[in-house]
Amino acid sequence: MSRPVEPGRPLAGRRIAVPESRELDVFAALLERRGASVLRCPLVDIRDAPDPAPVLEWLRMFRDGGCDDLLLFTGEGLRRLLAVADRHGPGLRDGFVGRLGRVRVVARGPKPGRVLRELGLRPDAVAEPATTSGVIACLRDFDLRGRRVGVQLYGSEPNAPLMAFLAAADAVALPVAPYRYADAADDADVWDMVERMRRGEIDAMAFTSLQQVERLFRLADARGQGASLDEALSRTVVAAVGPLVAGALSRHGVHVHAVPLGSYYMKPLTQALIEALPPGHREGTPRPGLAPPVRKG
């Protein structure tokens, strides 16, 4: 029989896998308050750069006027730069923040802007969509000849397309990588989650970063179990926090059912999951893994 809808708990009875790490508790709480059972399986951890010396050198260069522009790819990256500056005395932090207010800042999407606002600053431009191609399209409006462009990288990925664009525009790229990604949950725990998905025990999986997608497929390839992962995901409603993550899933042949539209945060992702997992599922019937895609803001 159909599952009745509990007032204020539209996800009651749903089992949702969450591979998030940094905001795992926040996201899990959003889902649990709406009735979901959450399977926590953080796939990727975010860690400081193993050698802080290049980051510190870059901060001093930036503080001393070494950049004309700054490309901020993530709010996490700006927070990590501030943390390194904090550890080396107030003078470096104050100088870094002061210089932030004097250079042209381009943010990839809205998240770096949130951190800037905490400092009393705003980006000069926001690239949408929040992808490398979106940043490049935004930069085409600027004359970059001879400009020294600081680039806060997305993890430790060197971003060859962006570097090639800046070189062709006669700009000088000055990249910094204040953090890196590392595996979080043990391989065995991750594969147990995949097997539960394949058995139809999990209704949905909500991806919040490209690195989560890549780790999952890398693990499947290492085990020679690509077909098993494909089957598991085909039985599961797949949600992505934004277009970058949805694109990574699509490149692996995964049908994405839920993507927030225009606001790429945990709360809109929760709402997208609610829309993709309508009430009334009958026990014993297949999970709605092949439902039409849903895009909700």
Summary of the structure (lengths in Angstrom):
residues: 297
radius of gyration: 20.9
end to end distance: 30.6
largest distance: 68.2
contacts: 966
relative contact order: 0.15
helix: 42%
strand: 20%
